[in-house]
Amino acid sequence: MNLKGIHHLSAITADAKSNLDFYTNVLGMRLVKKTVNQDDTSVYHLFYGDERGNPGTELTFFEIPMAAPNKPGASSISATSLRVPNDEALRFWKQRLDEKGVTHEEIKERGGRNSMAFHDFEGQRLIFVSDEHNDGVSGGTPWERAPIPQEHGITGLGPIKLTVRKAEPTSHVLTDVMGFRRKSSYPSTESGNPDIVVYETGEGGSGAEIHIEERPDLPFERQGRGGVHHVAFRAADMDELNQWIEHISSVGLPNSGFVERYYFRSLYFREPNGILFEIATDGPGFDGDEDLEHLGESLALPPYLEPQRDEIEAKLNPLDYKPGV
């Protein structure tokens, strides 16, 4: 069993329409699936990714219309990185965010790579990270019909930062349970706090890293719009997922057992600081129920929800998507 890297990250929005506009028209990601939250079918679950939503490129959002603003703190996924090909692409994104009125920091080195932090319209904490000198798990291919030059487009998820009060229990699960390796560390932006520690899995590189920030001074996060729900890690296939289910149970971590998500198969559990982890299979993928050329254009439902389509659609606000416009 060897986790290949980051599979996807799922966050929270209160406004699916504005979310769709920002992530497709501003950031140039492809909407690869417009579906519903399988645990609450009255709200959308939107999947963004590269040209076909390859594992490691997927940023997803649950719509919770009445969600209060996220209150940052400990026991949280506190930053999500988006990979871009090189430093030239970073400079392109700096100019584009300026043109779109998106608040951002200056380009700076972070964990050995040039990067630039910014926020979406709900305060979602995002970081562009350059793959200029990156080795390890490959990124995806930006969609050629996106409103961004393909050579500057987002190629996938980069390092995911976790903020916890005590780092050791989370580090133990990453290394002794999940097979991550400690790679390096770099100074915290908050003076007086421990260095941020970098862990990697699989082939390593920016698509396979977790960064742990220890902040005993922070209150616990109150999750809301602009916050992150969970991070998922890549298992090759169903056989490997079954091994993970047995393994996670054997070390005494309470877990969901097998969960069918149709586009992938999953296992969920919380690490000791309460952050929700998922292990998800690389397949089947997003083109099993829609033609690759038309991903995201209509409401997709897995077969076990299809009999409820009329009821589900009646509860949803219309969400029009005009790809490539």
C-alpha positions as CSV (number, residue, x, y, z in Angstrom):
1,M,0.0,0.0,0.0
2,N,1.4,3.3,-1.1
3,L,-0.7,6.4,-1.3
4,K,0.2,8.1,-4.6
5,G,-0.5,11.7,-3.5
6,I,-3.3,14.1,-3.0
7,H,-6.6,12.9,-4.7
8,H,-8.9,15.9,-4.1
9,L,-9.9,18.5,-1.6
10,S,-13.5,19.4,-0.7
11,A,-14.4,22.8,0.6
12,I,-17.6,24.7,1.5
13,T,-19.3,27.5,-0.4
14,A,-22.6,29.3,0.3
15,D,-23.1,30.5,-3.3
16,A,-22.7,27.9,-6.0
17,K,-23.3,30.4,-8.8
18,S,-20.6,32.8,-7.7
19,N,-18.3,29.8,-6.9
20,L,-18.8,28.5,-10.5
21,D,-18.0,31.9,-11.9
22,F,-14.8,32.3,-9.9
23,Y,-13.3,28.9,-10.4
24,T,-14.1,28.6,-14.1
25,N,-13.9,32.2,-15.4
26,V,-11.3,33.6,-13.1
27,L,-9.1,30.6,-12.3
28,G,-9.8,28.7,-15.6
29,M,-10.5,25.3,-14.0
30,R,-12.9,23.0,-15.8
31,L,-16.2,22.1,-14.2
32,V,-15.9,18.3,-14.7
33,K,-19.0,17.3,-12.7
34,K,-22.2,19.2,-11.6
35,T,-23.8,16.8,-9.1
36,V,-25.3,16.9,-5.6
37,N,-24.0,16.2,-2.2
38,Q,-24.7,12.5,-1.8
39,D,-25.3,13.0,1.9
40,D,-27.7,15.9,1.3
41,T,-29.2,15.9,-2.2
42,S,-30.8,19.3,-1.7
43,V,-27.5,21.1,-2.4
44,Y,-24.9,21.0,-5.2
45,H,-21.5,19.3,-5.2
46,L,-19.3,20.9,-7.8
47,F,-16.1,19.3,-9.0
48,Y,-13.4,21.4,-10.8
49,G,-10.2,19.9,-12.3
50,D,-8.0,19.6,-15.3
51,E,-9.2,18.7,-18.8
52,R,-10.8,15.4,-17.5
53,G,-10.7,15.8,-13.7
54,N,-7.8,13.5,-13.2
55,P,-7.0,12.4,-9.7
56,G,-4.8,15.0,-8.0
57,T,-6.4,17.9,-9.9
58,E,-9.9,17.9,-8.3
59,L,-11.0,20.8,-6.1
60,T,-14.6,20.3,-5.0
61,F,-17.2,22.4,-3.2
62,F,-20.3,21.5,-1.2
63,E,-22.9,24.2,-1.4
64,I,-24.4,25.1,2.0
65,P,-26.5,28.2,1.3
66,M,-26.9,29.3,4.9
67,A,-23.4,28.6,6.1
68,A,-21.8,31.2,8.3
69,P,-18.3,32.5,7.5
70,N,-15.5,30.2,8.4
71,K,-13.7,31.1,11.6
72,P,-10.0,30.0,11.1
73,G,-8.2,28.2,13.8
74,A,-6.6,24.9,14.8
75,S,-7.7,21.4,13.8
76,S,-8.2,22.6,10.2
77,I,-7.1,22.4,6.7
78,S,-5.8,26.0,6.6
79,A,-4.4,26.4,3.0
80,T,-4.9,24.7,-0.3
81,S,-2.2,25.0,-3.0
82,L,-2.8,25.1,-6.7
83,R,0.1,24.0,-9.0
84,V,1.1,26.1,-11.9
85,P,3.9,25.1,-14.4
86,N,6.6,27.6,-13.6
87,D,7.6,31.0,-12.2
88,E,6.5,32.7,-15.4
89,A,3.0,31.3,-14.8
90,L,3.1,32.8,-11.3
91,R,3.8,36.2,-12.7
92,F,0.9,35.7,-15.2
93,W,-1.4,34.9,-12.2
94,K,-0.3,38.0,-10.3
95,Q,-1.3,40.2,-13.2
96,R,-4.6,38.3,-13.7
97,L,-5.6,38.5,-10.1
98,D,-4.8,42.3,-10.1
99,E,-7.0,42.6,-13.2
100,K,-9.9,40.7,-11.6
101,G,-9.6,42.6,-8.3
102,V,-8.6,39.5,-6.3
103,T,-6.6,40.2,-3.1
104,H,-3.2,38.5,-3.0
105,E,0.2,38.6,-1.4
106,E,3.4,39.2,-3.3
107,I,5.3,36.2,-4.9
108,K,7.5,34.7,-2.2
109,E,9.4,31.5,-1.4
110,R,7.5,29.0,0.7
111,G,8.8,25.6,1.5
112,G,11.4,25.7,-1.2
113,R,9.1,26.9,-4.0
114,N,7.9,30.2,-5.3
115,S,4.3,30.9,-4.4
116,M,1.6,33.5,-4.0
117,A,-1.3,33.3,-1.5
118,F,-4.7,34.7,-2.3
119,H,-8.4,34.4,-1.3
120,D,-11.5,33.7,-3.2
121,F,-14.7,35.7,-2.7
122,E,-15.6,33.8,0.5
123,G,-12.2,33.9,2.0
124,Q,-11.1,30.5,0.9
125,R,-7.3,30.4,1.5
126,L,-5.5,29.4,-1.7
127,I,-1.9,29.4,-2.8
128,F,-0.5,29.3,-6.3
129,V,2.7,27.3,-6.2
130,S,5.3,27.1,-9.0
131,D,6.5,23.7,-10.3
132,E,9.6,25.4,-11.7
133,H,12.0,23.1,-9.8
134,N,9.5,20.4,-8.7
135,D,10.2,16.7,-9.0
136,G,7.7,14.0,-8.2
137,V,4.1,13.1,-9.0
138,S,3.0,14.6,-12.3
139,G,0.4,17.3,-12.6
140,G,-2.6,17.3,-15.0
141,T,-3.2,19.1,-18.3
142,P,-5.2,22.4,-18.2
143,W,-8.3,22.4,-20.3
144,E,-7.6,23.9,-23.8
145,R,-11.0,25.7,-23.8
146,A,-10.4,27.5,-20.5
147,P,-10.1,31.3,-20.6
148,I,-6.5,31.0,-19.5
149,P,-3.5,30.3,-21.8
150,Q,-2.9,26.6,-21.4
151,E,0.8,27.1,-20.7
152,H,-0.1,29.1,-17.5
153,G,-3.1,27.0,-16.4
154,I,-3.6,25.2,-13.1
155,T,-2.2,21.7,-13.3
156,G,-3.5,20.3,-10.0
157,L,-3.5,20.4,-6.3
158,G,-0.2,21.3,-4.5
159,P,0.8,21.0,-0.8
160,I,-2.1,21.0,1.7
161,K,-1.4,22.8,5.0
162,L,-2.9,21.5,8.2
163,T,-3.0,23.7,11.3
164,V,-3.1,21.8,14.7
165,R,-2.5,22.6,18.3
166,K,-0.2,19.5,18.7
167,A,1.7,18.3,15.7
168,E,2.9,14.9,17.0
169,P,-0.3,12.9,16.9
170,T,-1.1,14.0,13.3
171,S,2.5,13.4,12.3
172,H,2.3,9.9,13.8
173,V,-0.7,9.0,11.7
174,L,0.8,10.4,8.6
175,T,4.1,8.5,9.0
176,D,3.4,5.4,11.0
177,V,-0.1,4.7,9.7
178,M,-0.3,6.2,6.2
179,G,3.3,5.8,5.1
180,F,4.3,9.4,4.6
181,R,7.9,10.5,5.0
182,R,9.2,13.6,6.8
183,K,10.9,15.6,4.1
184,S,11.9,19.0,5.4
185,S,10.8,22.1,7.3
186,Y,10.6,25.8,6.9
187,P,9.9,28.8,9.1
188,S,6.4,29.7,10.1
189,T,5.2,33.1,9.1
190,E,4.1,33.7,12.7
191,S,7.2,34.6,14.8
192,G,7.8,32.4,17.9
193,N,6.0,29.4,16.4
194,P,7.6,26.1,15.4
195,D,8.7,25.5,11.9
196,I,6.2,24.1,9.4
197,V,7.1,20.5,8.8
198,V,6.7,18.9,5.3
199,Y,5.7,15.3,4.8
200,E,5.4,13.5,1.4
201,T,4.1,10.2,0.0
202,G,4.5,8.2,-3.2
203,E,6.8,9.9,-5.7
204,G,6.8,13.0,-3.6
205,G,6.8,16.5,-5.0
206,S,4.2,19.3,-4.7
207,G,1.3,17.0,-5.6
208,A,2.1,14.6,-2.7
209,E,2.8,16.9,0.3
210,I,1.2,17.7,3.6
211,H,2.5,20.7,5.5
212,I,1.9,20.7,9.3
213,E,1.7,23.9,11.2
214,E,1.7,23.7,15.0
215,R,-0.3,26.5,16.6
216,P,-1.1,25.8,20.3
217,D,-2.2,29.5,20.7
218,L,-5.2,29.2,18.3
219,P,-8.8,28.4,19.1
220,F,-10.4,25.6,17.2
221,E,-11.7,26.4,13.8
222,R,-15.5,26.9,13.3
223,Q,-16.1,25.5,9.9
224,G,-18.2,27.5,7.5
225,R,-18.2,29.0,4.0
226,G,-14.7,29.6,2.9
227,G,-13.5,26.7,4.9
228,V,-12.3,23.2,3.9
229,H,-14.3,20.0,4.7
230,H,-11.7,17.3,4.0
231,V,-8.7,16.2,2.1
232,A,-8.5,12.9,0.1
233,F,-5.4,10.8,-0.8
234,R,-4.9,8.6,-3.8
235,A,-5.3,4.8,-3.7
236,A,-4.6,3.0,-7.0
237,D,-7.7,0.8,-7.1
238,M,-10.3,-1.1,-5.2
239,D,-7.9,-3.8,-4.0
240,E,-5.7,-1.3,-2.4
241,L,-8.6,0.6,-0.9
242,N,-9.8,-2.7,0.8
243,Q,-6.3,-3.1,2.2
244,W,-6.5,0.5,3.6
245,I,-9.9,-0.2,5.2
246,E,-8.5,-3.3,6.9
247,H,-5.4,-1.4,8.0
248,I,-7.1,1.7,9.3
249,S,-9.5,-0.5,11.3
250,S,-6.6,-2.6,12.7
251,V,-4.8,0.5,14.2
252,G,-8.0,1.5,16.0
253,L,-9.0,4.6,14.1
254,P,-12.8,4.9,13.8
255,N,-13.7,5.0,10.2
256,S,-16.6,4.9,7.7
257,G,-15.7,1.6,6.1
258,F,-16.3,1.4,2.3
259,V,-18.3,4.3,0.8
260,E,-19.5,4.2,-2.8
261,R,-19.1,7.6,-4.5
262,Y,-19.6,6.3,-8.0
263,Y,-16.8,8.5,-9.5
264,F,-14.4,6.9,-7.0
265,R,-14.6,4.6,-4.0
266,S,-13.7,5.9,-0.6
267,L,-12.8,5.4,3.1
268,Y,-13.2,8.3,5.7
269,F,-11.6,8.7,9.1
270,R,-10.4,11.5,11.4
271,E,-6.8,11.9,12.5
272,P,-6.2,12.6,16.2
273,N,-6.6,16.4,15.9
274,G,-10.1,15.9,14.3
275,I,-9.3,16.7,10.6
276,L,-11.3,14.5,8.2
277,F,-9.2,12.4,5.9
278,E,-10.4,10.3,2.9
279,I,-8.7,7.7,0.9
280,A,-10.1,7.5,-2.6
281,T,-9.5,5.3,-5.6
282,D,-8.1,6.8,-8.8
283,G,-11.1,5.5,-10.8
284,P,-13.6,5.0,-12.3
285,G,-13.5,8.8,-13.1
286,F,-15.9,11.4,-14.4
287,D,-16.5,10.3,-18.0
288,G,-18.5,7.2,-17.2
289,D,-21.9,9.0,-17.2
290,E,-21.1,12.0,-19.5
291,D,-19.2,12.3,-22.7
292,L,-15.7,13.8,-22.1
293,E,-16.5,16.7,-24.4
294,H,-19.6,17.7,-22.3
295,L,-18.5,17.2,-18.7
296,G,-20.3,19.4,-16.2
297,E,-22.9,20.7,-18.7
298,S,-25.9,19.0,-17.1
299,L,-26.8,17.7,-13.6
300,A,-25.2,14.3,-13.2
301,L,-26.6,11.8,-10.7
302,P,-25.1,8.3,-9.8
303,P,-27.5,5.4,-10.7
304,Y,-28.7,5.0,-7.1
305,L,-30.0,8.6,-7.1
306,E,-31.3,8.7,-10.6
307,P,-34.8,7.5,-9.6
308,Q,-35.1,10.7,-7.4
309,R,-34.0,13.1,-10.2
310,D,-37.3,15.0,-10.5
311,E,-37.4,15.5,-6.7
312,I,-33.8,16.5,-6.5
313,E,-33.9,19.0,-9.4
314,A,-37.0,20.6,-7.9
315,K,-35.0,21.5,-4.8
316,L,-32.0,23.0,-6.7
317,N,-31.6,26.5,-8.0
318,P,-30.7,26.5,-11.7
319,L,-27.0,26.6,-12.3
320,D,-26.1,27.3,-16.0
321,Y,-22.6,26.4,-17.2
322,K,-21.4,27.6,-20.6
323,P,-18.0,25.9,-21.0
324,G,-15.3,27.7,-22.8
325,V,-17.1,31.0,-22.7
